[in-house]
């Protein structure tokens, strides 16, 4: 588990294409999801979602999971992003 101290951490994001948009989730952060019309919008939205998710976890005293490496994930043929987050 990691502490939220000022630093940059990267999380793996799985992006799935739907009929009219994209959805994305962070396998390491249960419930951290977003949608967007473009990959660029997904990247912006998921960064905000991750930061908000981690802030709530910290408020509740939950342990923050270490980010997985891309090699640890078993994902079907979806788009995989690595998103860097800076914690204040």
N, C-alpha and C positions, 0 to 999 in steps of 0.2 A: 504494500500500500504506500501511496505517496502523500506527502503533506503539501498543502497549497501554499507555497512560498513563491516569491517573485522568481519566475523562471519560464522557460518555454518548453512545452511538452507537445508531442505529436501523437494524435490518435488516428487509427485506421477507420475509414468511413466506407461503408458499402452503399453504392448508389444503384437503384433499380429503375429501369425505364418503364413507365406506364403508357397508356394510350396517348395522353395529352400532356404529361409532365414527368417529373422524376421524383422519387422518394429516396430518402437516405436515412441510415441509422448507424450508430456507433456500437459495435459488438461488445466493447468493454464497458459501456454505460447503458445498462438496461433502461429502456424507455426514452432514450435520447434519440429523437427522430425529427425529421423535417420533410418538407416538400418544396419544389420549385419548378419553374418552367424551363430553366436552363441549368447546365452544370455550374456556370458562374454563380447563379442565384443559389444553388444548392451549397456551394462552398461558403458563401456569405452566411446563409441561414444556419448551416450546421455549426459554424464557428460560434455564432450567437447561442445556439442551442446547447453546445458543449459547455460554454462558460456559465450559462444559467443553470444547467444541470449540476455542475461541480459546485457552484455557489450554494445551491439548495442542499446538496450532500454535506457540505461543510457546516451549514447552519444546523443541520440535524445531527451532526457529529458522526456521520457515516464515514467509513474508510473509503478513500479514493483509490480505485484499482490502478495498478501499473498498466500503461498502454501495452497491448500485445504488438508483436512484430508481424509484419505481413506474412511471414513464413509460418506463424502459429495458427493462422485463420484457415478454416475450411469453408470456402465460399464458392457457390456456383459461378458461372460465367457472367458476373456483373461487373460494373465499373467500380474500381477500388481507388479511393483517394487517401492521401495521408495529409491531415490537416493539423497545422501547428497552432497552438493556443498559448498566449502569454498570460500568466496569472499575475495579478497585482498583489 
